[in-house]
Amino acid sequence: MSGQTNDTLTEDIGANLPYLRRYARALTGRRTTGDNYAAATLEAILGDRSLYQDDISSKVALFQVFHAIWSSSGMPVDHSTGDGLTGRADKHLKSLTTNTREALLLHTIEEFSVPEVAQVMQVNEHEAKSYIDKGVEEMNSSVSGNVMIIEDEAIIAMDLESIVAEMGHKVTGVARTRADALDLAAQELPDLILSDIQLADNSSGIDAVREILERDGDRPVIFITAFPERLLTGEGPEPAFLISKPFSEDQVRSAVSQAMFFASTETLMS
């Protein structure tokens, strides 16, 4: 780390840590497991500064150290067992090609370019591109289920409905407020909830989701927000799956597919 002071290193890592935690959670399917991997990454850098390259972008450097640890651990995921959606998701997850989920998440959710994905995963660009393409192909054949959308902006809600339906999932409806969301979930239980944070009547999407989970049981949730860093502070309940606004179709597709894989994930934890 000859070219970087301790203060600069701390600043760079601090700026990118929320996104590493988001990625680690989506990758492992659990908040706690993902955060443990993020913590292990920081410990590794503190133990050996040479692991963190200062001649590449700070985000790529941080994710690169994470991936070295992730790969050396055998890339474990939280395989749930059971019948119905959870069992089907688990079966499909086990059939995925090695490295496709990682590459797809890096490219779509974290918005790394193909060359950057290659740097993070320590492969050549051709391999990185093939992993991403294979991931898209496998995501398109992922397990299907019922999806409820909580979104107060009509145009955004229509976009989400269209993307989710084209993926082969059933949209149970769109709720614009906390009260609407509770009523909609009571009418038909969703397998997955896709929720905005701030709703039409100034109610909270987080509160709506929490009440649904407490009443109807755990299920995966994807939150959508223009300020993801505000939800990844390490304080209080945090989402395991998070999309930044403005979002792309690929980001939604990837997040929905990943969340469906982990149908028994404890999305919010106190």
Buried (B, 14 or more C-beta within 10 A) or exposed (E): BEEBEEEEBEEBBEEBBBBBBBBBBBBBBBBEBBBEBBEBBBEBBEEEBEBBBBEEBBBBBBBBBBBBBBBEEEBEBBBBEEEEBBBBBBEBBEEBEEBBBBBBBBBBBBBBEBEBBBBBBEBEBEBBBBBBEBBBEBBEEBBBBBBBBBBBBEEBBEBBBEBBEEBEBBBBBBBBBBEBBBEBBEEEBBBBBBBBBBBBEEBBBBBBBBBBBEEEEEBBBBBBBEEBBEBBEEEEEBBBBBBBEEBBEBBBBBBBBBBBBBBBBBBBEE
